[in-house]
Each structure stands twice: as C-alpha cells, then as structure tokens.
Amino acid sequence: MQIEFIPVRPEITLMETLGYGVFAFLLGLLLTPWFIAFLRKNKMGKQLRVETVDSREATVFRTYHKHKFGTPTMGGLLIWGSILATVVLSRVLSLSGVVDHSLLQRGQVYLPLFILVSLGLLGGFDDYLNIIGAGKKKGLDWLPKIITLLLISGFGAAWFYYKLGYDQIYVPFSGPMNVGLWYIPIFMFIIVGTANAVNVTDGLDGLAAGLLIIAFGAFGLLAYIDGLNILAAFCLVVVGAVAAFLWHNVPPALFFMGDTGSLALGGALGAIAMMTDQMLILPLVGFIFVIEMLSVIIQLTSKKLRGGKKIFKAAPIHHHFEALEWGESKVTMRLWIVGAFMGFVGVIISVFG
C-alpha cells in the first residue's frame, strides 16, 4: 500500500485513539433511551413498505416484517451525532492543552466527516418524508436524491483531484495505476455506490450495523498501518458509535438507523476507502454490501428481460434467505460471518499486496 498525498502528521497516541472510540460507544449507549423516547413521542416510526423498487407488491417483506410496523427509525441521527460529539470533544481537549492534536484535521477527517453529515441530512429528509407519507410515498423522489448524491460525491472527487492531486488508484500485487481525469467519476461511483449498497443492506435487525463495524474496523486497521493515525482514530470512533446503536438494534430491534444512517455511513466508508487508496479492497471488505446490491440489480434485470420472472424469491438477497425460512437472526449472523471472513481476506491482500 502506498499513500502519497494525505498528510501523515499530526499523530495521536494509541490510548487517545482507544479513548475516543470508547467515548463514542458510551455516549451512544447513554443517549439511546432518551433518543428512543423522543422518537416514540414524536411518532417517528417505521412504515411498512407497500411496493418493491419496481412498483410491485412487497409480499415477502410484509409477511416477515409486519410486526415491525411503528418501530422508531432515524437512529442514524444518534450514530453520526455521537461521532460529531466525539470530534468536538477532541477539539476541546486539544484547545485546552489536554492532548496535542484533535480529530478535526483537514488532511484526514474533513472529507469523510463532510460526507457523513451531508448524506446523513439527505437520508434524514428522506426518512421524514417516508414517515409522514405513512408508507404511501417512497420518500424523496429518485431524481433529486441521485442529483444530491452526485453533487456531494462530486465535491469530494474534485477536492481529491484538484486540491490533493490524486489521479491514480492502487492495484494489489501490481502497484499504482494512473487514471487521470477518470479519477473523478471513479470516486463519485464509489461514494454513490457504497452509500446505496449499505442502504439496500439495511433490511434486517442488526445486519448493516454489524457489517459496518467489520468494514470500518478493517479500514481503521489499514489506515493505522499506513501511519494515518487520525483517520484510524476516526474509524474507531465510527465503530464505537455504530456498536452502541447495534446494542439495541440486534433482534428484536428497539429502533432502526434509517436512511439517515445507512446513506451517511455508506458514503463515509467509500470516502475512507479512497483516502487509504484501497478502492479495489473495498469490494472484499464490504463483500456483503456488494452482493446485496448485485442481487437487486439481477432481480430487476431478470424481471425486465424475462417477462417478470424472478431469480430470487425476494431481493435484496437477505429477504430471499428469509423466504427460505432461515429466520431473521440466522440470516443476519451468517452474513456477519461471511462479511468478517471476507474483511479479513481484504486486509491480508491489502497488507501483503
């Protein structure tokens, strides 16, 4: 692995890194009861999906998830709120002289933090429209949603290409490959694709959250190996915040992260993959996210080209496994196992490739 553009300095200690991660976890746990009560008081509950993405009746989803109607959603606000609070705390400690450097560093944290918050706001607006639409409206229309995603990812891509001079991607076992101006659309594809893939995966209690912990943990390790200590600490803060959410999201979930969580965390994950120059490792570390997204694409393509015939009983593929009567917890845990194994493979290839 080779990181040539992102500043390695300043550094923070390993104990500070661990401390920030633990703080984000404890803060999330502490605020969860109040946050769930707030969501319930304001009737911010999940609405049952009436239609699939191709406007057909979502029979499988409704069969296995009808008991979840009204469960509080928008838990992603708590996740990235805990992350923001931890970053602010680190800044306060830095200004007061308790620590030498904060997490709020332009070279390593500004971009993933910007994408996290901006996509979180976009997802939160989408969640709100879903809630007030009582399941009749699919939230934000696809056109303004994709345009906003492209604008946000385009800003990040331009910053990387023009400000930092990025114009190559690292190919394991081969080395850097210059892509020139193509770096911008590649960057945008990674951000938009990862955000949507995590969003699609967020359909079972604990599934997306557990996989996100694995993915951010893996990239945090890779960042630390490369000397990007601030970025590694940021990844650990994300792990801590998501773990606190997962504490109450395992089956049966007390609340869901919603689009405000899945879009934000997916986009941030894609940004960190680009910052560590590990774009080609991302499909391994986020293997289940890729499979989930592909299952939707395959299903829609099959319906369109084969007169409505399906490949899977339902898509995304976790609903297919549900329809096979695996049970929600078993599906979640088995996908966690596969995700953890592929994440380990991705780290090994990155380190030795």
N, C-alpha and C positions, 0 to 999 in steps of 0.2 A: 504494500500500500504506500502511496505517496501523496502527501498533502503539501502543495507548494504555495498556495495562495492565502489560506486562512492563517492569521497570526496565532502562533502557539502561545505567546505570552499575553496577558499575565497568567500566573499559575495560582491555584488554591490547593490547600492540603487535602489529603485523603479524608482526614477527620472532618474537615469542613464540608466536603462533598457528602459524606455519610450523614452528617448532621442536618444538612438541608433536605435530604431525602426523607429522613425520619420526621422532620418538622412538617413537611408536606403531608405525610401519611397521618400523623397525629392530628393535624389541623383538619384534614378531611373527615376523620372519624368524629372529632369534636363537633363539627358543624352539621354533620349529617342529620341527626334527629331534628334540629331546628329547621333545616332546609326541607326535609320531607314534610314536616308540619306546615311549612309555608306553602309548598306545592299543593298539598291537600286542601288547605284553607282557600286557596285561590282556584281550586278545581283544575289544576294543570295536569290532568290525567290523560293517559294514552287512549286513543280512539282505535277501534278495530278497523283493520284495512278491509275495504269493501271490494276493491278491484286490484288485479295484478298490474304489472307495468304495461301490459298490452291490452288493458281495459277489459279483462275478463274477470269473472267472479273468483275471488281468492278462497276457494273452498277448503283446501288443506290448511291454510293459515288460520282460518276461522274455526276449524274443527279442533285444532290443538292449542289455540291461544285465546279462545273466547273468555276463559276465566281471568285473563289479564286486563280486561276492559277496566279503565279507570285508574290503573296503576300510575302513580306520579311519574312524569317524564321530565326531560330537560335537566337531568342530573349532570350533564356535561358542564353546565354553568358552575357547579361546585368543583369539578375537576380542574378546569382551567382557572377558576377563581383561586383555588388553593395554590396553583402554580404561580400565578401572578403575585399572590401574597408572600410566597416564599422568596421570589425575586426581589420584591420590595424590601423584605426583611434583610436580605443580604446587602442591599444598598444602604440601609440604615446602619447596619453593623459596620460597613465599610467607612461611611462618613463619620461615624463615631470613633473610629480607630480600633474597634474590637478585632476586625480582620483586615487584611491588606487589600483584598480585591473582592468586589461583589460579582454576582452572576450576570449583572446587566452590562455586558461587554459587546460593543458594536461588532467586532470581528466574528464572534462565535454564537451569540444568543439573539441579537436583534432580529434576524430573519426568521428563525423558527418561532420566536415569540410573536412576531407580527402576523405570520400565517396562522398560528394557533388562535389568536384573538379575533382576527378578521373573519376567518372561516367559522369560528365559534359564534360570532354575531350573525353571520349569514344563516347558519344552521338553527340558531335560536329563533330567528324570524320565521324560518320555515316551520319549526315545531309549533310556534304560536298560531300560525295560520291553520295547521292541522288540527290543533285543539279547538279553536273557535269554529272550525268547519265541521266538527263532530263526525269526522270520517267521510263526509261527502265530498270534500275537496282534498286534493293530494298535496296541499301546502303550496309553496311557492311554485309558480309555473316554471317549466323546464328551461325556457329561453332566458329569462332574467337570471336564473340560478347559474346556468352554464356561463353566461356572459360575465357574471361576477367572479366565478371561479377562474375564468381565463384572465380577467383583469388583475386579480390578486397574484396568480401564478406568474403572469407576465411581468409584473413589477419585480418579483423575486428573480426571475430569469434575467431581466435587464440589469439588475443590480449585480448579479454574479458575472455577467458577460462584460459589461462596460465598466463597472466600478472595480471589480476584483480581477478581471482579465481571464476568467475561465473560458476555455474553448476546447477542452479535451475531457474524455472520460477514461477511467482506468479499467482495463480488461484483465481479469485474473489470469495468471500464468503467461501473460503476453506483455503488458505494460500500457502506458498512456496511448490513447488514440485520439488524434486531433480531429475534431468535427466542425471547427469553425463556427459560423453563424448558426449552424444546425443545433448548437448547444441550447439556444433559446427555446425552440419548440420541444426539444427533448426534455428540458427542465419543466416546462409547462405540462407536458404529458405526464411526467412522473407525479407532480403535485396533484393535478386533477384526477389522475387515475387512482392514486393511492387513497385520496380522500373519498372517492366514490366506492372503492373496494372495501374500505373499512365500514362505510355507511351500509353497504349491502350485507356485510357480515354481521352487523349488529341486529340479530333477529332472535337470538336465544339468550336466556338468562346467563350472564357471565361470559359468554363466548368471546365477543370482541374485546372486552376488558382484559381477560386472561391472555389473549393473543397479543394485545398491545403491550402488556407488561413484558412478555418474552421479547418482542421486537425492539422496544426502547432499551431494554436491558442489554440486548446484543449490540446495538449501535452505541450505547454508552460505553461498553467494554472496548469496542473498536476505536472510539474516539479517545479513550484513555490510553490505549496502546500507542496511538499516534501522537500523544502529547497534548491533545486538545482537552485539557483538564476542565475548562469552563463548560464546554459543550457536554463533556461526560457528566459533569455535575447536574447540568440542566436535564439530561436524560434520566438521571436518577431521581430528580425532583418529579418528573412526569411519572415515573414508575411508582413513587410513593403516593402521589395524588390518585392515580388510577387504582392502586391497591386498596386505598381507603374506600373508593367507590365500590370496588369488587366485593369488599367485606359485606356489603348489604345488597349486592347485585347477584350473588350466587343463588341458585334455585332454592326457594321461590324468591324472586327479586322484589325488594321493597320499593325500588324505583329504577328507571331506565335512563341511560345517558342521552338518548335522543340524537337528532342530527347535530345539535349544538356541541355534542361531544365527539361523535364519530367523524364528522367532517373536519373539525378542528384538529383532532389527534392524528387522523389520517394524513392531512396536509402537512402537519409538523413532522411526521415520520418521513414523508417523502423529502422534505427540505433537509432533514438531517442526513438522509442517505446521500443527497447531492453534496452536502457540505463535507462529508467524510470521503467523498469520491468513490462511493460504494453503490452506485446505481445498479450495477449488474449483480450485486449481492442481495439487493432488496427483494427480488422475487423468491429467494431462498428463505431469508429471514421472515418475510411476510408471505410465506407459501400458501397458507390457508386463505388469506385475503385474495390472492391471485386466483385460486381455484374457485372461490365463491363468485368472483366477478365473471370468470370464464363460464361458469355454469349458467349464469343469467344470459350471457351472450349466446351460448349454444342453444339454450331453450328457446329464446326469441327467434333465432335464425331458423331453427327446426320448424317452429310453428308457421313462420312466414313462407318457407320454401316447400314444406311438406303438408300443406293444407290443414294446419292446426295440430298436427301430430307432435307429441312431446317426446323428448329424450328422457327427462326425469319426471317423477311423479309431481314434483313441485320444484321451483327454483326461488332463491338460491339453494345450493345443494344441501344445506343443513335441514331445510324443510323436506327434502327428498328422504333423508335418513329418518326424520320424524315420521313420515308416511310409511316407512318400513317397520314402524313400531319399535324403534330402538329405545325411545324415551328421551326426553329433553336433556336430562343430566348426563346420560351416557353419550349422546351425540357431542355435547359440549366437552366432556372430558377426553373423549377420543380425539377430537380435533385439537385440543390443547396438546395432547401427547405428540401428534404429528407435527404441530407447529413448533414445539420445543425441540424435537429431533432435527427438523429442517433448519431451525435457527442455529443450532449447534453446528450443523454442516456448513451453513453460511459463514459463521465465524471462523471455522477452520480453513475454509477456502480463502477467505479474506486475509488471514494471517500468513498462511503459507503460499498464497498465490501471488 
